Amino acid sequence: MKPSNVEIERKFLIADDSWRGQTEGVEYRQGYLAASETVTVRVRVGGGTAVMTVKGQSDASGLTRAEYEFPLPVDEANEMIDRLCQGRIVEKTRYRIRHDGFVWEVDEFHGAHDGLVLAEIELESEDQAFEKPAWVGEEVTGNYRYYNAWLAENKRT
């Protein structure tokens, strides 16, 4: 069992569109208050809720990092995004798809990153086995160009 406040996540590009139509998506808007190599502070609004997330630096594998989440009032979160994030914003639709006992989160990006679609899976340990769905392609775990914080700062992938 992983410790609390730790995220173990693997990230992949999408191989094809066969994932579509399996579930309804939820629109998310997230802004970055701070983003460096050692810490990221994000505000996210979606599905009628809002959270502030603080993430630490990934370990050498790129899979594991500290993560803390705090609920926020939606109106205050939107205000923070609008007033404090200085355009460092990502908008996407998230689809949660169940496959082989896991939930895959598929993010379809909008705006400057329209056309980018990524799949993520959260694990209990770095070596936990899982089966990739046929629509999951190349692994990009640890590649900073696919971190949402990098996408918010860089308007082209």
TORKOL-4160 file (C-alpha; in steps of 0.2 Angstrom, whole numbers, padded with zeros to 4 digits, m for minus):
157
<pt num="1" X="0000" Y="0000" Z="0000"/>
<pt num="2" X="0007" Y="0017" Z="m0005"/>
<pt num="3" X="0009" Y="0030" Z="0009"/>
<pt num="4" X="m0004" Y="0044" Z="0010"/>
<pt num="5" X="0000" Y="0060" Z="0000"/>
<pt num="6" X="0010" Y="0051" Z="m0013"/>
<pt num="7" X="0005" Y="0050" Z="m0031"/>
<pt num="8" X="0011" Y="0035" Z="m0042"/>
<pt num="9" X="0006" Y="0039" Z="m0059"/>
<pt num="10" X="0010" Y="0033" Z="m0077"/>
<pt num="11" X="0006" Y="0043" Z="m0092"/>
<pt num="12" X="0003" Y="0038" Z="m0110"/>
<pt num="13" X="m0001" Y="0045" Z="m0127"/>
<pt num="14" X="m0017" Y="0038" Z="m0135"/>
<pt num="15" X="m0015" Y="0026" Z="m0150"/>
<pt num="16" X="m0032" Y="0028" Z="m0158"/>
<pt num="17" X="m0050" Y="0034" Z="m0155"/>
<pt num="18" X="m0057" Y="0018" Z="m0149"/>
<pt num="19" X="m0059" Y="0024" Z="m0131"/>
<pt num="20" X="m0072" Y="0037" Z="m0137"/>
<pt num="21" X="m0090" Y="0034" Z="m0132"/>
<pt num="22" X="m0086" Y="0023" Z="m0116"/>
<pt num="23" X="m0091" Y="0037" Z="m0104"/>
<pt num="24" X="m0096" Y="0055" Z="m0102"/>
<pt num="25" X="m0082" Y="0068" Z="m0100"/>
<pt num="26" X="m0081" Y="0082" Z="m0087"/>
<pt num="27" X="m0074" Y="0099" Z="m0092"/>
<pt num="28" X="m0059" Y="0105" Z="m0081"/>
<pt num="29" X="m0051" Y="0122" Z="m0080"/>
<pt num="30" X="m0034" Y="0123" Z="m0070"/>
<pt num="31" X="m0022" Y="0137" Z="m0067"/>
<pt num="32" X="m0005" Y="0136" Z="m0060"/>
<pt num="33" X="0000" Y="0148" Z="m0046"/>
<pt num="34" X="0018" Y="0142" Z="m0045"/>
<pt num="35" X="0027" Y="0129" Z="m0056"/>
<pt num="36" X="0046" Y="0125" Z="m0054"/>
<pt num="37" X="0056" Y="0109" Z="m0054"/>
<pt num="38" X="0053" Y="0106" Z="m0036"/>
<pt num="39" X="0035" Y="0111" Z="m0033"/>
<pt num="40" X="0019" Y="0114" Z="m0042"/>
<pt num="41" X="0004" Y="0123" Z="m0035"/>
<pt num="42" X="m0012" Y="0121" Z="m0045"/>
<pt num="43" X="m0030" Y="0126" Z="m0044"/>
<pt num="44" X="m0043" Y="0115" Z="m0053"/>
<pt num="45" X="m0062" Y="0118" Z="m0056"/>
<pt num="46" X="m0073" Y="0104" Z="m0064"/>
<pt num="47" X="m0088" Y="0094" Z="m0060"/>
<pt num="48" X="m0095" Y="0107" Z="m0048"/>
<pt num="49" X="m0080" Y="0106" Z="m0036"/>
<pt num="50" X="m0063" Y="0114" Z="m0034"/>
<pt num="51" X="m0047" Y="0109" Z="m0026"/>
<pt num="52" X="m0029" Y="0117" Z="m0024"/>
<pt num="53" X="m0016" Y="0104" Z="m0027"/>
<pt num="54" X="0002" Y="0105" Z="m0021"/>
<pt num="55" X="0014" Y="0093" Z="m0030"/>
<pt num="56" X="0032" Y="0089" Z="m0026"/>
<pt num="57" X="0046" Y="0085" Z="m0038"/>
<pt num="58" X="0045" Y="0068" Z="m0046"/>
<pt num="59" X="0058" Y="0055" Z="m0041"/>
<pt num="60" X="0071" Y="0048" Z="m0052"/>
<pt num="61" X="0059" Y="0036" Z="m0060"/>
<pt num="62" X="0047" Y="0050" Z="m0065"/>
<pt num="63" X="0033" Y="0040" Z="m0057"/>
<pt num="64" X="0031" Y="0045" Z="m0039"/>
<pt num="65" X="0029" Y="0062" Z="m0030"/>
<pt num="66" X="0021" Y="0070" Z="m0015"/>
<pt num="67" X="0004" Y="0077" Z="m0018"/>
<pt num="68" X="m0008" Y="0086" Z="m0006"/>
<pt num="69" X="m0025" Y="0092" Z="m0011"/>
<pt num="70" X="m0037" Y="0105" Z="m0002"/>
<pt num="71" X="m0055" Y="0108" Z="m0006"/>
<pt num="72" X="m0059" Y="0126" Z="m0011"/>
<pt num="73" X="m0076" Y="0135" Z="m0014"/>
<pt num="74" X="m0078" Y="0135" Z="m0033"/>
<pt num="75" X="m0081" Y="0154" Z="m0034"/>
<pt num="76" X="m0065" Y="0157" Z="m0025"/>
<pt num="77" X="m0055" Y="0145" Z="m0036"/>
<pt num="78" X="m0061" Y="0153" Z="m0052"/>
<pt num="79" X="m0056" Y="0170" Z="m0045"/>
<pt num="80" X="m0039" Y="0163" Z="m0041"/>
<pt num="81" X="m0037" Y="0156" Z="m0059"/>
<pt num="82" X="m0043" Y="0172" Z="m0067"/>
<pt num="83" X="m0033" Y="0184" Z="m0055"/>
<pt num="84" X="m0017" Y="0175" Z="m0050"/>
<pt num="85" X="m0013" Y="0162" Z="m0063"/>
<pt num="86" X="m0007" Y="0175" Z="m0076"/>
<pt num="87" X="m0013" Y="0165" Z="m0091"/>
<pt num="88" X="m0005" Y="0149" Z="m0085"/>
<pt num="89" X="m0021" Y="0139" Z="m0088"/>
<pt num="90" X="m0025" Y="0122" Z="m0096"/>
<pt num="91" X="m0043" Y="0117" Z="m0101"/>
<pt num="92" X="m0047" Y="0099" Z="m0105"/>
<pt num="93" X="m0061" Y="0086" Z="m0104"/>
<pt num="94" X="m0057" Y="0071" Z="m0093"/>
<pt num="95" X="m0065" Y="0054" Z="m0096"/>
<pt num="96" X="m0064" Y="0041" Z="m0083"/>
<pt num="97" X="m0063" Y="0024" Z="m0091"/>
<pt num="98" X="m0063" Y="0007" Z="m0082"/>
<pt num="99" X="m0052" Y="m0007" Z="m0088"/>
<pt num="100" X="m0046" Y="m0023" Z="m0080"/>
<pt num="101" X="m0049" Y="m0017" Z="m0062"/>
<pt num="102" X="m0041" Y="0001" Z="m0065"/>
<pt num="103" X="m0048" Y="0018" Z="m0069"/>
<pt num="104" X="m0039" Y="0026" Z="m0083"/>
<pt num="105" X="m0041" Y="0045" Z="m0084"/>
<pt num="106" X="m0041" Y="0051" Z="m0102"/>
<pt num="107" X="m0038" Y="0070" Z="m0104"/>
<pt num="108" X="m0043" Y="0078" Z="m0121"/>
<pt num="109" X="m0035" Y="0096" Z="m0121"/>
<pt num="110" X="m0042" Y="0111" Z="m0129"/>
<pt num="111" X="m0036" Y="0128" Z="m0134"/>
<pt num="112" X="m0017" Y="0129" Z="m0138"/>
<pt num="113" X="m0016" Y="0110" Z="m0136"/>
<pt num="114" X="m0031" Y="0105" Z="m0146"/>
<pt num="115" X="m0029" Y="0087" Z="m0152"/>
<pt num="116" X="m0017" Y="0082" Z="m0138"/>
<pt num="117" X="m0025" Y="0067" Z="m0129"/>
<pt num="118" X="m0016" Y="0058" Z="m0114"/>
<pt num="119" X="m0021" Y="0043" Z="m0103"/>
<pt num="120" X="m0015" Y="0042" Z="m0085"/>
<pt num="121" X="m0016" Y="0027" Z="m0073"/>
<pt num="122" X="m0013" Y="0029" Z="m0054"/>
<pt num="123" X="m0005" Y="0014" Z="m0045"/>
<pt num="124" X="m0002" Y="0008" Z="m0028"/>
<pt num="125" X="0016" Y="0004" Z="m0031"/>
<pt num="126" X="0029" Y="0008" Z="m0045"/>
<pt num="127" X="0030" Y="m0010" Z="m0050"/>
<pt num="128" X="0011" Y="m0014" Z="m0049"/>
<pt num="129" X="0006" Y="m0024" Z="m0065"/>
<pt num="130" X="m0008" Y="m0018" Z="m0076"/>
<pt num="131" X="m0015" Y="m0022" Z="m0093"/>
<pt num="132" X="m0015" Y="m0007" Z="m0106"/>
<pt num="133" X="m0031" Y="m0005" Z="m0116"/>
<pt num="134" X="m0028" Y="m0007" Z="m0135"/>
<pt num="135" X="m0031" Y="0012" Z="m0136"/>
<pt num="136" X="m0016" Y="0016" Z="m0125"/>
<pt num="137" X="0000" Y="0020" Z="m0135"/>
<pt num="138" X="0018" Y="0026" Z="m0131"/>
<pt num="139" X="0022" Y="0029" Z="m0113"/>
<pt num="140" X="0028" Y="0047" Z="m0109"/>
<pt num="141" X="0029" Y="0046" Z="m0090"/>
<pt num="142" X="0042" Y="0058" Z="m0083"/>
<pt num="143" X="0043" Y="0068" Z="m0100"/>
<pt num="144" X="0040" Y="0086" Z="m0093"/>
<pt num="145" X="0033" Y="0091" Z="m0110"/>
<pt num="146" X="0017" Y="0081" Z="m0105"/>
<pt num="147" X="0015" Y="0088" Z="m0088"/>
<pt num="148" X="0000" Y="0100" Z="m0087"/>
<pt num="149" X="0011" Y="0113" Z="m0078"/>
<pt num="150" X="0022" Y="0113" Z="m0094"/>
<pt num="151" X="0008" Y="0114" Z="m0105"/>
<pt num="152" X="0000" Y="0129" Z="m0096"/>
<pt num="153" X="0017" Y="0138" Z="m0099"/>
<pt num="154" X="0020" Y="0133" Z="m0117"/>
<pt num="155" X="0006" Y="0135" Z="m0129"/>
<pt num="156" X="0012" Y="0122" Z="m0141"/>
<pt num="157" X="0016" Y="0104" Z="m0138"/>
